[in-house]
Amino acid sequence: MQEQVARAREALGDALGRLQDIRQPGLDVSQVSASLAESVELLFDAGSSWTLNNELVEEAMGHLRRTLALMQDVRGDDPALQEATATIARTLAILFPVSRALLEPAGGAPEATGPIPLTRKLPQRPSHAPLPLVSPRRAAPEPPVPPPGEERRDAPRRHVEVEIGFQSEANFFTGLSSDISTGGLFVASYDIPPIGTPVNVNFSLPGGPMLSLDGVVRWVREYNPMIQEMVPGFGVSFEQLSPQEETAINEYLARNSPLLYEDVSE
């Protein structure tokens, strides 16, 4: 997790550099710079000991959320503004699973031995939409099959419940995953990017390392108030996994024998 915090500080340093090139009217660059600098200092303090200080990580994320909202309110096509905004969104996506992991009790969450339901609430739930929960007596719902005609490949997948921070363009979102394979994963969320959208997903496997993976949205499942047990979300196929990333996922699958096979469109 220290590595992820260091990556976040480095990314914010890049964002600070880009701010000097912003020429977009309506944005108080000095205010944004001060907020990012404060976030960098908080993250430095958070990682200055052997144990990460989650309160400082959360405080830094609070600064970044407010700064991101401020920058998103400024409408314009300034490339420097767009790049800085995307960098802040990506930083939040990196830090989110770190903050969630720090909240786990000592020893970490127990690994599942079978299919598990999505027991945690989906973030950013619309006020008009009742939360679709899966009964504890039933397995988590199966993801829908990708549209006919798309190229597919079989990949063993395993049910796992992990909280995910993901970035789509210059936006930061959070969600849950109910399954993963070396081909991709399912993100349960009300914030659903269009099919074909590049995304960066960040999460930590139980007993494994933090992962930050690039992928593409291949299929979506919209919220359906008539079918409460069908969790809304989207399927992501990974792109260009490194040998280390593929090994980390395969080791998790090996420790938890894959129960099912999924078709992951390429």
C-alpha positions in Angstrom: 0.0 0.0 0.0 3.0 2.3 0.6 3.7 1.9 -3.1 0.2 3.1 -4.1 0.5 6.1 -1.8 3.8 7.0 -3.4 2.3 6.6 -6.9 -0.5 9.0 -5.8 2.0 11.6 -4.6 3.9 11.3 -7.9 0.7 11.7 -9.9 -0.3 14.8 -7.9 3.2 16.2 -8.6 2.5 15.9 -12.3 -0.9 17.5 -11.9 0.7 20.5 -10.0 3.1 20.9 -13.0 0.2 20.9 -15.5 -1.6 23.7 -13.5 1.0 26.2 -14.6 -0.2 25.7 -18.2 -3.9 26.2 -17.6 -5.4 29.2 -19.3 -9.0 28.4 -18.7 -11.1 31.4 -17.4 -13.1 30.9 -14.3 -10.6 28.6 -12.5 -8.7 29.8 -9.4 -5.4 28.0 -10.2 -3.8 29.2 -6.9 -6.7 27.6 -4.9 -6.3 24.3 -6.8 -2.5 24.4 -6.4 -2.8 24.9 -2.6 -5.3 22.1 -2.3 -3.1 19.7 -4.3 0.0 20.7 -2.3 -1.9 20.1 1.0 -2.9 16.6 -0.3 0.7 15.8 -1.2 1.8 16.8 2.3 -0.9 14.7 3.9 0.0 11.7 1.9 3.7 12.1 2.7 2.8 12.3 6.4 0.5 9.3 6.1 3.3 7.1 4.7 6.1 8.4 6.9 5.9 5.5 9.3 5.7 1.7 9.0 2.0 1.8 9.3 -0.1 4.0 7.0 -2.3 6.5 8.7 -5.7 6.1 7.2 -7.1 9.3 8.7 -4.5 11.3 6.8 -5.2 9.3 3.6 -9.0 10.0 4.0 -8.2 13.7 4.6 -6.1 13.9 1.5 -8.9 12.2 -0.5 -11.4 14.8 0.9 -9.2 17.6 -0.5 -8.9 15.8 -3.9 -12.7 15.2 -4.1 -13.4 18.9 -3.5 -10.7 20.0 -6.0 -12.0 17.6 -8.6 -15.5 18.9 -8.3 -14.2 22.4 -8.6 -12.3 21.7 -11.8 -15.2 19.7 -13.3 -17.5 22.7 -12.7 -15.2 24.8 -15.1 -16.4 24.1 -18.6 -13.7 24.4 -21.2 -11.5 22.5 -23.6 -8.1 23.6 -22.2 -5.9 20.5 -22.7 -3.9 21.3 -19.5 -7.1 21.5 -17.5 -8.4 18.2 -18.9 -5.1 16.4 -18.2 -4.9 17.8 -14.7 -8.5 16.8 -14.0 -7.9 13.3 -15.3 -4.8 12.9 -13.2 -6.7 13.9 -10.0 -9.5 11.4 -10.8 -6.9 8.7 -11.4 -5.2 9.5 -8.1 -8.5 9.1 -6.2 -9.0 5.8 -7.9 -5.6 4.7 -6.7 -6.2 5.8 -3.1 -9.7 4.4 -2.7 -8.8 0.7 -2.3 -5.9 1.7 0.0 -8.3 3.5 2.3 -10.7 0.6 2.2 -8.0 -1.9 2.9 -6.8 0.1 5.9 -10.3 -0.2 7.4 -10.2 -4.0 7.3 -9.6 -5.7 10.7 -6.1 -7.0 11.5 -5.4 -10.1 9.5 -7.6 -8.9 6.6 -11.0 -10.1 5.5 -11.5 -13.9 5.4 -11.3 -15.4 2.0 -14.5 -16.8 0.6 -14.9 -20.6 0.0 -17.8 -20.3 -2.3 -20.0 -17.8 -4.2 -20.8 -14.8 -2.1 -23.5 -12.2 -2.3 -22.7 -8.5 -2.7 -23.4 -7.6 0.9 -22.1 -4.0 0.9 -24.1 -1.1 -0.3 -23.4 0.2 -3.7 -22.0 3.7 -3.5 -23.6 6.7 -5.0 -27.1 5.2 -5.0 -29.8 7.3 -6.6 -32.3 8.5 -4.0 -35.2 7.1 -6.1 -33.6 3.6 -6.5 -34.0 1.0 -3.7 -30.8 -0.9 -3.1 -30.8 -4.2 -5.0 -29.5 -6.7 -2.5 -28.9 -10.4 -3.0 -30.4 -12.7 -0.4 -27.7 -14.2 1.9 -29.2 -17.6 1.1 -28.5 -17.2 -2.6 -25.4 -16.9 -4.7 -24.6 -13.6 -6.4 -26.4 -13.1 -9.7 -24.6 -14.2 -12.8 -23.4 -11.5 -15.1 -25.3 -11.3 -18.4 -23.8 -12.8 -21.5 -22.0 -10.4 -23.9 -24.0 -9.5 -27.0 -23.9 -12.1 -29.8 -21.3 -11.8 -32.5 -18.6 -10.4 -30.2 -15.3 -12.4 -30.0 -15.2 -14.3 -26.7 -12.7 -16.4 -24.8 -13.1 -18.7 -21.9 -11.4 -17.7 -18.6 -11.9 -19.3 -15.1 -13.4 -16.8 -12.8 -13.9 -16.6 -9.0 -16.5 -14.9 -6.9 -14.9 -12.3 -4.8 -16.1 -9.1 -3.1 -13.7 -6.2 -3.3 -14.3 -2.5 -3.4 -13.0 -0.8 -6.5 -12.0 2.7 -7.4 -12.2 3.4 -11.1 -11.5 6.2 -13.4 -13.3 7.0 -16.7 -11.9 9.9 -18.6 -11.8 12.7 -16.0 -14.3 11.1 -13.6 -13.7 9.1 -10.4 -16.2 6.5 -9.3 -16.4 3.6 -6.8 -18.1 0.2 -7.1 -17.9 -3.4 -6.0 -16.8 -6.5 -7.8 -18.5 -9.9 -7.5 -16.1 -11.9 -9.7 -12.7 -11.7 -11.3 -10.6 -13.6 -13.8 -7.4 -13.0 -15.8 -9.7 -11.8 -18.6 -11.6 -9.1 -16.6 -14.1 -8.4 -13.9 -17.6 -7.2 -13.1 -18.1 -3.9 -11.4 -21.3 -3.4 -9.5 -22.2 0.3 -9.7 -24.9 2.8 -10.6 -22.4 4.8 -12.5 -22.1 2.9 -15.8 -19.8 4.1 -18.6 -20.8 3.5 -22.2 -19.7 0.3 -23.9 -16.2 0.8 -25.3 -15.1 3.3 -22.6 -11.5 2.9 -21.5 -11.3 2.6 -17.7 -8.6 2.2 -15.0 -9.7 0.0 -12.1 -7.9 -0.2 -8.8 -8.5 -2.9 -6.1 -6.8 -5.3 -3.7 -7.4 -9.0 -3.8 -7.8 -10.8 -0.5 -4.3 -11.9 0.5 -2.8 -10.3 -2.6 -1.3 -7.1 -3.8 -3.0 -3.9 -4.8 -3.7 -3.8 -8.6 -4.2 -0.9 -11.0 -5.3 -2.3 -14.3 -6.4 -0.7 -17.6 -9.4 -2.1 -19.4 -12.4 -1.5 -21.6 -16.1 -1.6 -20.8 -17.5 -4.6 -22.9 -21.1 -4.9 -21.6 -23.4 -3.1 -19.2 -26.4 -3.9 -17.1 -28.6 -1.0 -16.2 -30.6 -0.6 -13.0 -34.0 -2.4 -13.3 -36.5 -1.5 -10.6 -38.6 -4.6 -11.6 -35.7 -7.0 -10.9 -34.3 -6.0 -7.5 -31.9 -9.0 -7.3 -30.1 -8.0 -10.5 -27.3 -5.7 -9.4 -26.5 -2.9 -12.0 -23.0 -2.6 -13.3 -20.7 -3.3 -16.2 -18.1 -5.9 -17.4 -14.5 -4.8 -18.0 -12.0 -6.8 -20.0 -8.4 -6.2 -19.0 -5.8 -4.9 -21.5 -2.2 -5.9 -21.6 -1.7 -7.4 -18.1 1.9 -7.5 -17.0 3.3 -10.9 -16.1 3.3 -9.8 -12.4 -0.4 -8.8 -12.6 -1.4 -12.0 -14.4 0.5 -14.0 -11.8 -1.2 -12.2 -8.9 -4.7 -13.0 -10.3 -3.7 -16.6 -11.2 -2.4 -17.2 -7.7 -5.6 -15.9 -6.2 -7.6 -18.3 -8.5 -5.3 -21.2 -7.6 -5.8 -20.5 -3.8 -9.6 -20.4 -4.4 -10.5 -23.0 -7.0 -12.5 -21.3 -9.8 -16.1 -22.4 -9.5 -17.3 -21.2 -12.9 -16.0 -20.2 -16.3 -16.9 -16.9 -17.9 -16.8 -15.6 -21.5 -14.8 -12.5 -21.7 -15.1 -10.6 -24.9 -11.8 -9.4 -26.4 
